[in-house]
């Protein structure tokens, strides 16, 4: 072992030479990385745009799918309650249910029933957070609107979707502009008499917002090249404002020719790089191609398909390359200076540096071990807390978690003089299913039902597994209207095809908590009695009890 004097007198030149070699290798690798980034920056931007287009495409399809599901639900209501003999009580019940349902959705600003002549028979308008049913004197004649004329040519029961355009009231484009998609269905009563159209005016700002959530903005156009999103305000909605000069076919004719004739792709013109994809395409039979929209008729075929277009101009590409070059060259210079300075001081501080490194490594190992143990403990605590409040089979809140939320809602109701509703849901004949198909199949059914329940209520509602084959749902600020939601849940479960079993039904008991309710146990008892009444009355029913 060398003495301290020998260590001090050892030449640092060999180590410094090794350091110089390593420093040159680092600088060479950094320079190569700079060269690679300059060559790949365009490709990375294209891949990012393609990924964002794909994400926006999926999100948009889901948004329209749920709008068409609502139309299907309206159609079933209409067929069930519209009487061919003019039963005013049943028609009034239909109008009340349509009104309640529209108020449960925040994305529709109008719900209308137009008779076969185009005259509005029912119209519910949304103004802010309020809904108003228009008086008869305020109802309009829509017989000359294009969507009415086209929809009345469809067979009864055919769902349809209009073009995306601006809402028109009394023959004028509404200000401020309100992007609108009309989804609806041609309806007839049970005797086959033509009863006109049911139409939901979907506030397409909800749809366009999904495009704005992407990192890089891109354009949305219809099949004729009119901009509907992403362009500067003066270029938007040319098809609604009768301005044929503001289309891509006029502004970018070469690019539009390729985009119009292909489903998706990437190409370059003198203007820059174009990345595009197709949304809501339809086939030769006039029906939408995607499985989500099977049997859906686009009213204005010329407006579909839509094109989602990402565009990186030549100037933007040049600016990106210049910024990348400047940043990387700056980094290269800084790294070179740091390496040079560090090399000068390396020999002088070598001995002290080595001793500090040993102590530092020991300290870091200790800190890392403490951090690792702390992280493991935090993870275990979080998992334990989750398991205490979650049902392990369905992922829903468990009974304990639900009772905490129920107590909080009960106390809030008494303070605020509001109401809330409670549903107890029991799977019919579940023991027989377990006995015949096995407990694994029974567990799978419970998981599917849990998904349907969460999918059928608002985000502010609470869904939990109460125990066994029983579920419980709490709906704040909801009174007797909860029976409509319960009926929707019962219907969706009845129509769902469960693996191996097929059809499964549920019995639902509904009760309502009032501000003057003294004991919260009374609400549970009422719901439980209502649920057992549904069981005794033949199952697969909804029963309400005060």
SULVENNOR-V987501 format. One record per pair of residues at least 12 apart in sequence whose ideal C-beta (glycine too) atoms are under 10 Angstrom apart, sorted by the first residue. I is the first residue (numbers start at 1). J is the second residue. Records with the same first field share a line. If there is no record, write none. Layout:
# SULVENNOR-V987501
I=J  J
This chain:
# SULVENNOR-V987501
4=351
7=350  351  354
8=350  351
10=347  350  351
11=347
12=346  347  348  350  351
13=347
15=343  346  347  350
16=343  344  346  347  350
17=343
19=339  342  343  346  347
20=339  340  343  346
22=339  343
23=335  336  338  339  340  342  343
24=336  339
26=335  336  339
27=332  335  336  339
30=328  331  332  335  336
31=328  329  332
33=328  331  332
34=324  325  327  328  329  331  332
35=328
37=321  324  325  327  328
38=320  321  324  325  328
39=321
41=317  320  321  323  324  325
42=268  273  312  317  320  321
43=266  273
44=320
45=216  273  275  310  312  316  317  320
46=266  268  273  274  275  310  312
47=266  275
48=214  215  216  275  310
49=214  215  216  218  266  273  274  275  276  277  308  309  310  311  312
50=264  265  266  275  276  277  310
51=214  215
52=211  213  214  215  216  217  218  275  308  310
53=211  214  216  218  264  275  276  277  278  279  308  309  310
54=264  277  308
55=210  211  213  214
56=207  210  211  212  213  214  218  220  229  277  279  308
57=210  211  264  277  278  279  280  290  306  308
58=210
59=207  209  210  211  213  214
60=207  208  210  211  220  279  280  306  308
61=279  280  288  290  291  292  293
62=210  292
63=107  181  202  204  206  207  208  209  210
64=161  181  183  202  204  207  279  280  288  290  292  293  296
65=290  291  292  293  296
66=105  107  202  292  455
67=105  107  108  159  161  181  182  183  184  200  202  204  206  207
68=159  160  161  183  184  185  200  288  292  293  294  295  296
69=159  183  292  455  492
70=101  102  104  105  107  108  111  183  200  202
71=159  160  161  183  184  185  198  199  200  202  296
72=157  159  185
73=101  488  491  492
74=94  97  98  101  102  111  113  159  183  184  185  187  198  199  200
75=156  157  158  159  184  185  186  187  198
76=488  491  495
77=93  94  97  98  101  198  484  487  488
78=94  97  98  113  185  187  188  189  190  195  198
79=156  157  187  188  189  190  195
80=93  94  97  190
81=93  94  95  96  97  98  189  190
82=94  113  187  188  189  190  191  193  195
83=189  190  191
84=188  189  190  191  192  193  195
85=189  190  191
86=189
91=121  122  189
94=113  122
95=113  121  122  124  133
96=481  484
97=481  483  484  487
98=111  112  113  122  124  133  198
99=111  122  124  131  133  481
100=131  480  481  483  484  485
101=124  200  481  484  485  488
102=124  125  126  131  133  200
103=124  126  129  130  131  481
104=457  458  478  481  484  485  488
105=126  200  202  458
106=126  129  203  206  458
107=126  200  201  202  203  204  205  206  207
108=124  125  126  131  183  199  200  201  202  203  206
109=124  125  126  127  131  167  174  178  180  200  201  202  203  205
110=123  124  125  126  134  167  169  178  180  182  199  200  201  202  203
111=123  124  125  126  131  133  184  198  199  200  201
112=124  125  134  139  140  142  182  184  196  197  198  199  200  201
113=184  187  195  196  197  198  199
114=139  140  141  142  143  145  147  148  151  152  184  187  195  196  197  198  199
115=143  194  195  196  197
116=143  152  186  187  188  193  194  195  196  197
117=141  142  143  148  152  194  196
118=140  141  142  143  144  145  148  149  152  196  197
119=139  140  141  142  143  196
120=134  136  138  139  140  141  142  196  199
121=136  139  195  196
122=134  136  139  198
123=135  136  138  139  140  142  199  201
124=201
125=138  169  201
126=201  203
140=169  170  171
142=168  197  199
144=171
145=162  168  171  182
146=162  163  165  299  300
147=160  161  162  163  165  182  184  197  199  299  300
148=162  182  184  196  197  199  299
149=299
150=162  297  298  299  300  301
151=182  184  185  186  196  197  199  297  299
152=186  194  196  197
153=186  297  299
154=184  185  186  197  297  299
155=186  188  297
156=185  186  187  188  189  192  193  194  195
157=185  186  187  188  295
158=184  185  186  287  295  296  297
159=183  184  185  186  198  288  293  294  295  296  297
160=182  183  184  185  186  197  199  296  297  298  299
161=181  182  183  184  202  280  288  293  296  297  298  299  300  303  304
162=180  181  182  183  184  199  201  202  298  299  300  303
163=180  181  182  222  223  224  226  228  239  240  298  299  300  301  302  303  304  306
164=179  180  181  182  202  204  207  208  220  222  226  228  229  237  239  240  280  300  303  304  306
165=177  178  179  180  181  182  204  222  226  228  237  239  240  241  300  303
166=178  179  180  204  228  236  237  239  240  241
167=179  180  182  201  203  204  240
168=180  240
173=237  240  241  242
177=205  233  236  237  240  241
178=201  203  204  205
179=202  203  204  205  206  207  208  228  229  236  237  240
180=201  202  203  204  205  240
181=200  201  202  203  204  206  207
182=197  199  200  201  202  204  299
183=198  199  200  201  202  296  299
184=196  197  198  199  200  201  299
185=197  198  199  200  296  297
186=198  297
204=228  229
205=229
207=220  228  229
208=220  228  229  230
209=229
210=229
211=228  229  230  308
212=229  230
214=230  308  310
216=275  310  311  312
217=229  230  231  310  311
218=230  275  276  277  308  309  310  311
219=231  235  236  248  259  276  307  308  309  310  311
220=236  279  306  307  308  309
221=238  239  247  248  249  256  259  260  276  305  306  307  308  309
222=238  239  247  280  300  302  303  304  305  306  307
223=260  278  280  281  282  298  300  301  302  303  304  305  306  307
224=238  239  244  247  248  249  256  260  300  302  303
225=238  239  244  246  247  248  249  250  251  252  253  255  256  259  260  307  309
226=238  239  240  241  243  244  246  247  248  249  303
227=239  246  247  248  251  309
228=240  303  306  307
229=306  308
230=308  309  310  311
231=246  248  251  309
232=246
234=246
235=247  248  251
238=250
239=300  302  303
248=260  307  309
251=271
252=269  271  272  274  309  311
254=267  269  270  271  274
255=267  268  269  270  271  272  274  276  309  311
256=274  276  307  309
258=274  276
259=274  276  277  278  307  308  309
260=276  278  305  307
262=276  277  278  307
263=276  277  278  281  305  307
264=276  277  278  307  308
265=277  278
266=310
268=312  314  317
269=311  314
270=314
271=311  312  313  314  315
272=311  312  313  314  315  316  317  318
273=310  311  312  313  314  316  317
274=309  310  311  312
275=308  309  310  311  312
276=307  308  309  310  311
277=305  306  307  308  309  310
278=304  305  306  307  308
279=304  305  306  307  308
280=292  293  296  298  303  304  305  306
281=293  298  304  305  306
282=296  297  298  301  304  305
285=297
286=298  301  304
288=304  305
289=305
388=400  401
389=401  402  404  464
390=464  465
391=446  450  464  465  466  467  471
392=465
393=442  443  444  446  447  450  465
394=443  446  447  448  449  450  451  453  454  463  464  465  471
395=447  450  451  454  465
396=446  447  450  451  453  454  462  463  464  465  466  471  472
397=462  463  464  465  472  474
398=464  465  466  467
399=464  465  466  467  470  472
400=464
401=462  464  465
402=462  463  464  465  466  471  472  473  474
403=464  466  472  520  524
404=462
405=462  464  474  476
406=420  422  462  464  472  474  513  520  523  524
407=520
408=462  476
409=422  462  474  475  476  477  513  520
410=422  474  513  517  519  520  523
411=520
412=476  477
413=476  477  513  514  515  516  517  520  523
414=513  514  515  516  517  518  520
415=515
416=476  477  515
417=514  515  516
418=476  477  478  479  513  514  515
419=475  476  477  478  479  480  481  482  512  513  514  515  517
420=461  462  474  475  476  477  478  479  482  511  512  513  514  515  517  523
421=461  473  474  475  476  477  478  479  480  481  482  483  485  486  510  511  512  513  523  527  544
422=462  472  473  474  475  478  482  509  510  511  512  513  520  523  524  526  527  528  530
423=453  457  461  463  471  472  473  474  475  482  483  485  486  489  490  508  509  510  511  527  530  531  542  544
424=466  470  471  472  473  486  507  508  509  510  511  524  526  527  528  529  530  531  532  534
425=449  453  463  465  466  469  470  471  472  473  486  489  490  493  506  507  508  509  510  527  531  534  542
426=466  468  469  470  471  506  507  508  509  528  531  532  534  535  539
427=442  445  446  449  468  469  470  471  493  504  505  506  507  539
428=469  493  494  504  505  506  507  534  535  538  539  540  541
429=469  501  504  505  539  540
430=442  445  446  468  469  470  504  506
431=468  469
433=445  469  498  500  501  504
434=469
436=500  501
437=498  499  500  501
438=500
440=500
441=498  499  500  501
442=469  501  504
444=498  499  500  501
445=469  493  496  498  499  500  501  504
446=465  468  469  471  504
448=493  496  497  498  499  501  504
449=465  469  471  489  492  493  496  498  504  506
450=463  464  465  471
451=496
452=489  492  493  496  506
453=465  471  472  473  489  492  493  506
454=473
455=489  492
456=473  485  486  488  489  490  491  492  493
457=473  474  475  478  482  485  488  489
458=475  476  477  478  485
460=474  475  476  477  478
461=473  474  475  476  477  478  482  485
462=474  475  476
463=475
466=524  528
469=506
470=506  528  531
471=489  506  508
472=509  524  527
473=485  486  489  508  510  527
474=513  523
475=510  512  513
476=513
478=510  512  513
479=512  513  514
480=510  512  544  546
481=512
482=508  510  511  512  542  544
483=508  510  512  530  542  543  544
484=510  542
485=508  510  542
486=506  508  509  510  530  534  541  542  543  544
487=508  510  541  542
488=542
489=506  508  542
490=505  506  507  508  534  540  541  542
491=540  542
492=506
493=505  506  508  540
494=506  540
503=540
504=540
505=539  540  541
506=531  534  539  540  541  542
507=530  531  532  533  534  535  536  537  538  539  540  541  542  543
508=527  530  531  534  540  541  542  543  544
509=524  526  527  528  529  530  531  532  533  534  535  541  542  543  544  545
510=526  527  530  531  534  542  543  544  545
511=523  524  525  526  527  528  529  530  531  543  544  545  546
512=526  527  544  545  546
513=526  527
514=546
522=546
523=545  546
525=545
526=544  545  546
527=543  544  545
528=545
529=543  545
530=542  543  544  545  546
531=543  545
533=545
